[in-house]
Amino acid sequence: MTDWLDAAAADSVPESASLSVEVAGVALVIARCGDEYYAIEDQCTHDGESLAGAEVEDCEIICPRHFARFCLKSGEALTPPAYEPVRTYRVRAENGRLLVEVPSVG
């Protein structure tokens, strides 16, 4: 089972940067690519560095520490030093808010 939980205002996600949020105890980064929103786990798979404040370019998020790139759509690691994907979460916009689908907690 999953739940759609409120994460942030849609207009709080900048065009070329990410927004850090916590939803149901899970640290996430929400980013935008055009008119679409994406949420990924807030942790680089290379060394566990937070992706908070990471730049977004061409639907990719760039780790601020070692510059590994991840696809926002699939979570795939696109460049070294990261080789493992980051976990992705579905996002939908509703009434100006962003809802993220997370596993049910209860």
C-alpha positions as CSV (number, residue, x, y, z in Angstrom):
1,M,0.0,0.0,0.0
2,T,1.0,3.6,-0.6
3,D,-0.1,7.0,0.4
4,W,0.0,10.3,-1.4
5,L,1.3,12.8,1.1
6,D,1.7,16.6,0.9
7,A,5.3,17.6,0.4
8,A,5.5,21.2,-0.7
9,A,3.9,24.1,-2.6
10,A,4.4,23.6,-6.3
11,D,5.8,27.1,-6.7
12,S,8.5,26.5,-4.1
13,V,10.5,24.3,-6.5
14,P,13.0,26.4,-8.5
15,E,13.7,25.7,-12.1
16,S,17.4,24.8,-11.9
17,A,17.8,23.8,-8.3
18,S,16.3,21.2,-5.9
19,L,14.1,21.5,-2.8
20,S,14.8,19.3,0.2
21,V,11.7,18.0,2.1
22,E,10.9,15.2,4.5
23,V,7.8,13.2,3.9
24,A,6.7,10.4,6.4
25,G,10.2,10.4,7.8
26,V,11.9,10.0,4.4
27,A,14.4,12.7,3.3
28,L,13.6,13.6,-0.4
29,V,14.7,16.1,-3.0
30,I,12.1,17.4,-5.3
31,A,13.1,18.9,-8.7
32,R,11.5,20.2,-11.8
33,C,12.1,19.4,-15.4
34,G,9.9,21.6,-17.6
35,D,6.4,21.3,-16.2
36,E,7.0,17.9,-14.5
37,Y,8.1,17.3,-10.9
38,Y,10.3,14.5,-9.7
39,A,11.2,13.2,-6.2
40,I,14.3,11.2,-5.4
41,E,15.9,10.0,-2.2
42,D,18.1,12.7,-0.7
43,Q,21.3,10.6,-0.8
44,C,24.0,10.2,-3.4
45,T,24.7,6.5,-3.9
46,H,28.4,7.2,-4.3
47,D,29.1,8.2,-0.7
48,G,25.8,9.1,1.0
49,E,26.2,12.8,0.5
50,S,22.9,14.8,0.7
51,L,21.6,16.1,-2.6
52,A,20.1,19.1,-0.8
53,G,20.6,22.2,-2.9
54,A,21.9,20.2,-5.9
55,E,21.7,21.9,-9.3
56,V,19.3,20.6,-11.9
57,E,20.3,20.6,-15.6
58,D,18.7,18.7,-18.5
59,C,16.4,16.6,-16.3
60,E,19.5,15.5,-14.3
61,I,20.4,16.3,-10.7
62,I,24.1,16.9,-10.0
63,C,25.6,15.8,-6.6
64,P,27.2,18.9,-5.0
65,R,30.1,16.9,-3.6
66,H,31.6,14.9,-6.5
67,F,29.4,15.9,-9.4
68,A,27.8,12.6,-10.1
69,R,24.7,13.0,-12.2
70,F,21.4,11.1,-11.8
71,C,18.4,11.0,-14.1
72,L,15.4,12.6,-12.4
73,K,13.0,10.4,-14.3
74,S,14.5,7.0,-13.5
75,G,17.0,7.6,-10.8
76,E,19.7,6.0,-13.0
77,A,23.3,7.0,-12.2
78,L,24.6,8.7,-15.3
79,T,28.2,9.5,-14.5
80,P,31.0,8.3,-12.1
81,P,31.7,8.2,-9.3
82,A,28.1,7.0,-8.7
83,Y,27.2,3.7,-10.3
84,E,24.0,2.7,-8.4
85,P,20.6,4.5,-9.0
86,V,18.9,6.6,-6.4
87,R,15.3,5.7,-5.4
88,T,12.6,7.6,-7.1
89,Y,9.1,8.5,-5.9
90,R,6.1,9.5,-8.0
91,V,4.9,13.1,-7.7
92,R,1.7,14.8,-8.7
93,A,0.6,18.4,-8.5
94,E,-2.9,19.1,-7.1
95,N,-4.4,22.5,-6.2
96,G,-0.9,24.1,-6.1
97,R,0.6,21.5,-3.9
98,L,3.0,18.6,-4.6
99,L,2.0,15.2,-3.4
100,V,4.5,12.4,-3.2
101,E,3.6,8.7,-3.2
102,V,5.3,6.9,-0.3
103,P,4.9,3.5,1.3
104,S,2.1,3.4,3.9
105,V,3.3,3.8,7.4
106,G,0.5,2.1,9.2
